Amino acid sequence: MLRIENAGEQDHQLRLARLHDGASLRGWLHAEGRLGTDLVGVARMGPGTVAYLPVDLQAGDYVLYCLVPDPGS
């Protein structure tokens, strides 16, 4: 069980992807995610909110990321 807490000052969202065997984070970033498989996620969360995400993770490398744009950048 993953406990997800938005301790920031703006909305966030969480996605969890498993990298394909042999893929790196750098490669995943430049390939726009095609080097991994999205598994689960949490919908948009406001500041101060908490969610629990049940997961059954196999051995491997994973990426956690947010797709909510930062209005400041």
DSSP file (Angstrom, degrees, kcal/mol; ACC not computed):
  #  RESIDUE AA STRUCTURE BP1 BP2  ACC     N-H-->O    O-->H-N    N-H-->O    O-->H-N    TCO  KAPPA ALPHA  PHI   PSI    X-CA   Y-CA   Z-CA
    1    1 A M              0   0    0      0, 0.0     2,-0.5     0, 0.0    55,-0.0   0.000 360.0 360.0 360.0 124.1    0.0    0.0    0.0
    2    2 A L  E     -A   53   0A   0     51,-2.6    51,-2.8     2,-0.0     2,-0.6  -0.848 360.0-147.1 -97.5 133.2    1.4    3.4   -1.0
    3    3 A R  E     -A   52   0A   0     -2,-0.5     2,-0.5    49,-0.2    49,-0.2  -0.900  15.4-163.1 -98.4 121.0    0.4    6.4    1.0
    4    4 A I  E     +A   51   0A   0     47,-3.4    47,-2.7    -2,-0.6     2,-0.4  -0.918  10.0 179.5-109.1 122.1    0.3    9.4   -1.3
    5    5 A E  E     -A   50   0A   0     -2,-0.5     2,-1.2    45,-0.2    45,-0.2  -0.987  24.3-145.8-126.3 128.6    0.4   12.9    0.3
    6    6 A N        +     0   0    0     43,-2.5    42,-3.0    -2,-0.4    43,-0.2  -0.779  28.6 164.9 -90.2  96.3    0.3   16.2   -1.6
    7    7 A A        +     0   0    0     -2,-1.2    -1,-0.2    40,-0.2    43,-0.0   0.312  46.9  96.6 -93.2   7.2    2.4   18.3    0.7
    8    8 A G  S    S-     0   0    0      2,-0.2    40,-0.2    38,-0.1     4,-0.1  -0.077  83.6-113.6 -86.3-170.4    2.9   21.0   -1.9
    9    9 A E  S    S+     0   0    0     38,-0.1     2,-0.3     2,-0.1    -1,-0.1   0.334  92.3  47.4-108.3   3.8    1.0   24.2   -2.5
   10   10 A Q  S    S-     0   0    0     36,-0.1    -2,-0.2     1,-0.0    35,-0.1  -0.894  96.5 -75.4-137.8 168.7   -0.6   23.3   -5.9
   11   11 A D        -     0   0    0     -2,-0.3     2,-0.3    35,-0.1    35,-0.2  -0.269  49.2-178.8 -62.0 150.1   -2.6   20.4   -7.3
   12   12 A H  E     -B   45   0B   0     33,-2.2    33,-3.9    31,-0.1     2,-0.3  -0.932  15.2-158.5-142.6 167.4   -0.7   17.2   -8.3
   13   13 A Q  E     -     0   0B   0     -2,-0.3     2,-0.4    31,-0.3    55,-0.2  -0.950  13.9-140.5-141.3 155.3   -1.5   13.9   -9.8
   14   14 A L  E     +B   42   0B   0     28,-1.6    28,-2.8    -2,-0.3     2,-0.4  -0.982  17.0 177.5-128.6 134.3    0.5   10.6   -9.5
   15   15 A R  E     -BC  41  65B   0     50,-2.2    50,-2.3    -2,-0.4     2,-0.5  -0.981  14.3-153.5-126.6 144.8    1.2    8.0  -12.1
   16   16 A L  E     +BC  40  64B   0     24,-2.7    23,-3.3    -2,-0.4    24,-1.1  -0.978  15.9 179.4-120.5 123.5    3.3    4.9  -11.6
   17   17 A A  E     -BC  38  63B   0     46,-2.6    46,-2.7    -2,-0.5     2,-0.6  -0.956  23.1-137.1-124.3 142.7    5.1    3.3  -14.5
   18   18 A R  E     -BC  37  62B   0     19,-2.3    19,-2.4    -2,-0.4    44,-0.3  -0.874  27.0-127.3 -96.8 125.9    7.3    0.2  -14.7
   19   19 A L  E     -B   36   0B   0     42,-2.9    42,-0.4    -2,-0.6    17,-0.3  -0.443  27.1-108.3 -69.2 143.0   10.3    0.7  -16.9
   20   20 A H    >   -     0   0    0     15,-3.3     3,-2.5     1,-0.1    -1,-0.1  -0.377  53.2 -77.4 -64.7 151.5   10.9   -1.9  -19.6
   21   21 A D  T 3  S+     0   0    0      1,-0.3    -1,-0.1    -3,-0.1     3,-0.1  -0.265 121.0  14.6 -53.0 131.5   13.9   -4.1  -18.9
   22   22 A G  T 3  S+     0   0    0      1,-0.3    -1,-0.3    -3,-0.1     2,-0.2   0.300  97.2 127.4  84.9  -8.8   17.1   -2.3  -19.7
   23   23 A A    <   -     0   0    0     -3,-2.5    -1,-0.3    12,-0.2     2,-0.3  -0.506  45.3-150.3 -81.1 150.7   15.4    1.1  -19.9
   24   24 A S     >  -     0   0    0     -2,-0.2     4,-2.6    -3,-0.1     5,-0.2  -0.767  26.4-114.2-114.2 162.7   16.8    4.1  -17.9
   25   25 A L  H  > S+     0   0    0     -2,-0.3     4,-2.6     2,-0.2     5,-0.2   0.920 119.2  52.5 -59.9 -43.6   15.0    7.1  -16.5
   26   26 A R  H  > S+     0   0    0      1,-0.2     4,-2.0     2,-0.2    -1,-0.2   0.923 111.1  46.5 -59.3 -44.9   16.9    9.3  -18.9
   27   27 A G  H  > S+     0   0    0      1,-0.2     4,-1.7     2,-0.2    -1,-0.2   0.899 111.1  52.3 -64.0 -40.9   15.8    7.2  -21.8
   28   28 A W  H  <>S+     0   0    0     -4,-2.6     5,-2.4     1,-0.2     4,-0.3   0.913 108.8  50.5 -62.0 -43.7   12.2    7.2  -20.5
   29   29 A L  H ><5S+     0   0    0     -4,-2.6     3,-0.8     1,-0.2    -1,-0.2   0.909 114.2  43.4 -61.7 -42.5   12.2   11.0  -20.3
   30   30 A H  H 3<5S+     0   0    0     -4,-2.0    -1,-0.2     1,-0.2    -2,-0.2   0.722 112.3  52.9 -77.6 -21.4   13.5   11.4  -23.8
   31   31 A A  T ><5S-     0   0    0     -4,-1.7     3,-1.3    -5,-0.2    -1,-0.2   0.327 110.4-120.1 -94.5   7.4   11.1    8.7  -25.3
   32   32 A E  T < 5S-     0   0    0     -3,-0.8    -3,-0.2    -4,-0.3    -4,-0.1   0.875  73.0 -50.1  54.7  42.0    8.1   10.4  -23.7
   33   33 A G  T > <S+     0   0    0     -5,-2.4     3,-1.4    -6,-0.1    -1,-0.3   0.391 104.7 122.0  87.4  -3.1    7.2    7.3  -21.7
   34   34 A R  T <   +     0   0    0     -3,-1.3    -2,-0.1     1,-0.3    -6,-0.1   0.571  67.3  66.5 -72.6  -5.0    7.4    4.7  -24.4
   35   35 A L  T 3  S+     0   0    0     -7,-0.2   -15,-3.3    -8,-0.1     2,-0.3   0.160 105.6  42.2 -98.1  17.9   10.1    2.8  -22.5
   36   36 A G  E <  S-B   19   0B   0     -3,-1.4     2,-0.5   -17,-0.3   -17,-0.2  -0.945  75.0-120.4-152.9 172.0    7.7    1.9  -19.7
   37   37 A T  E     -B   18   0B   0    -19,-2.4   -19,-2.3    -2,-0.3     2,-0.2  -0.979  26.3-127.4-123.6 120.8    4.2    0.7  -19.0
   38   38 A D  E     +B   17   0B   0     -2,-0.5   -21,-0.3   -21,-0.2     3,-0.1  -0.457  31.2 173.4 -64.0 134.3    1.7    2.8  -16.8
   39   39 A L  E     -     0   0B   0    -23,-3.3     2,-0.3     1,-0.4   -22,-0.2   0.815  53.8 -18.4-108.7 -55.0    0.4    0.6  -14.0
   40   40 A V  E     -B   16   0B   0    -24,-1.1   -24,-2.7    13,-0.0    -1,-0.4  -0.893  56.8-177.8-148.3 172.6   -1.7    2.7  -11.7
   41   41 A G  E     -B   15   0B   0     -2,-0.3     2,-0.4   -26,-0.2   -26,-0.2  -0.984  24.1-119.7-166.3 173.7   -2.3    6.3  -10.7
   42   42 A V  E     -B   14   0B   0    -28,-2.8   -28,-1.6    -2,-0.3     3,-0.1  -0.986  34.6-117.9-125.1 134.8   -4.2    8.8   -8.5
   43   43 A A  E     -     0   0B   0     -2,-0.4   -29,-0.2     1,-0.2   -31,-0.1  -0.066  59.1 -53.4 -63.5 171.2   -6.4   11.5   -9.8
   44   44 A R  E     -     0   0B   0    -31,-0.1     2,-0.4   -33,-0.1   -31,-0.3  -0.192  61.6-161.7 -50.0 130.8   -5.7   15.1   -9.3
   45   45 A M  E     -B   12   0B   0    -33,-3.9   -33,-2.2    -3,-0.1     3,-0.1  -0.965   9.3-135.0-122.8 134.2   -5.2   15.9   -5.6
   46   46 A G    >   -     0   0    0     -2,-0.4     3,-1.7   -35,-0.2   -40,-0.2  -0.359  46.2 -69.5 -79.3 165.8   -5.4   19.3   -4.0
   47   47 A P  T 3  S+     0   0    0      0, 0.0   -40,-0.2     0, 0.0    -1,-0.2  -0.262 120.0  18.5 -55.1 137.5   -2.8   20.5   -1.4
   48   48 A G  T 3  S+     0   0    0    -42,-3.0     2,-0.2     1,-0.3   -41,-0.1   0.433  93.6 130.4  83.1  -0.1   -2.9   18.7    1.9
   49   49 A T    <   -     0   0    0     -3,-1.7   -43,-2.5   -43,-0.2     2,-0.4  -0.530  40.7-155.6 -89.2 157.1   -4.9   15.7    0.6
   50   50 A V  E     +A    5   0A   0    -45,-0.2     2,-0.3    -2,-0.2   -45,-0.2  -0.979  11.4 179.0-130.5 141.2   -3.9   12.0    1.2
   51   51 A A  E     -A    4   0A   0    -47,-2.7   -47,-3.4    -2,-0.4     2,-0.4  -0.958  19.5-138.8-136.9 156.8   -4.7    8.9   -0.9
   52   52 A Y  E     -A    3   0A   0     -2,-0.3   -49,-0.2   -49,-0.2    -2,-0.0  -0.971  14.2-165.2-119.4 133.7   -3.9    5.3   -0.5
   53   53 A L  E     -A    2   0A   0    -51,-2.8   -51,-2.6    -2,-0.4     2,-0.4  -0.942  11.7-145.6-124.2 109.3   -2.9    3.2   -3.5
   54   54 A P        +     0   0    0      0, 0.0     2,-0.3     0, 0.0    -2,-0.0  -0.608  30.6 170.9 -75.0 127.8   -2.9   -0.6   -3.3
   55   55 A V        -     0   0    0     -2,-0.4     2,-0.4     2,-0.0    -2,-0.0  -0.965  33.5-156.9-136.8 152.5   -0.1   -2.0   -5.5
   56   56 A D        -     0   0    0     -2,-0.3     2,-0.4   -55,-0.0     0, 0.0  -0.854  28.3-167.5-126.8  92.6    1.5   -5.3   -6.1
   57   57 A L        -     0   0    0     -2,-0.4     2,-0.2     3,-0.0     3,-0.1  -0.667   9.0-151.1 -92.9 134.1    4.9   -4.5   -7.6
   58   58 A Q        -     0   0    0     -2,-0.4    -1,-0.0     1,-0.1    -2,-0.0  -0.520  44.1 -74.2 -89.0 164.9    7.2   -7.0   -9.2
   59   59 A A  S    S+     0   0    0     -2,-0.2     2,-0.3     2,-0.0    -1,-0.1  -0.341  89.5  83.2 -58.2 139.2   11.0   -6.6   -9.1
   60   60 A G  S    S-     0   0    0     -3,-0.1     2,-0.4     2,-0.0   -40,-0.1  -0.940  79.6 -61.1 154.4-173.7   12.1   -3.8  -11.5
   61   61 A D        -     0   0    0    -42,-0.4   -42,-2.9    -2,-0.3     2,-0.3  -0.872  47.6-169.2-108.1 138.6   12.6   -0.1  -11.9
   62   62 A Y  E     -C   18   0B   0     -2,-0.4     2,-0.4   -44,-0.3   -44,-0.2  -0.859  14.0-147.7-128.0 158.2    9.7    2.3  -11.7
   63   63 A V  E     -C   17   0B   0    -46,-2.7   -46,-2.6    -2,-0.3     2,-0.5  -0.995   5.2-160.8-125.9 131.5    8.9    6.0  -12.3
   64   64 A L  E     +C   16   0B   0     -2,-0.4     2,-0.3   -48,-0.2   -48,-0.2  -0.950  27.1 163.4-106.2 131.0    6.5    8.1  -10.3
   65   65 A Y  E     -C   15   0B   0    -50,-2.3   -50,-2.2    -2,-0.5     2,-0.4  -0.971  31.6-138.3-149.0 163.3    5.4   11.2  -12.2
   66   66 A C        -     0   0    0     -2,-0.3   -52,-0.1   -52,-0.2    -2,-0.0  -0.953   2.1-165.3-123.2 139.4    2.8   14.0  -12.3
   67   67 A L        +     0   0    0     -2,-0.4   -53,-0.1     2,-0.1    -1,-0.1   0.297  55.9 111.6-107.2   7.7    1.1   15.4  -15.4
   68   68 A V  S    S-     0   0    0    -55,-0.2   -55,-0.1     1,-0.0    -2,-0.1  -0.736  70.2-126.5 -82.7 119.3   -0.3   18.6  -13.8
   69   69 A P        -     0   0    0      0, 0.0    -2,-0.1     0, 0.0    -1,-0.0  -0.306  15.4-118.5 -66.5 148.4    1.6   21.5  -15.3
   70   70 A D    >   -     0   0    0      1,-0.1     3,-1.6   -60,-0.0   -60,-0.0  -0.785  15.7-150.2 -85.8 116.5    3.2   24.1  -13.0
   71   71 A P  T 3  S+     0   0    0      0, 0.0    -1,-0.1     0, 0.0     0, 0.0   0.749  94.2  59.4 -62.3 -21.1    1.6   27.4  -13.7
   72   72 A G  T 3         0   0    0      1,-0.2    -2,-0.0    -3,-0.0     0, 0.0   0.655 360.0 360.0 -81.2 -15.0    4.8   29.2  -12.7
   73   73 A S    <         0   0    0     -3,-1.6    -1,-0.2     0, 0.0    -3,-0.0   0.382 360.0 360.0-135.0 360.0    6.9   27.5  -15.4
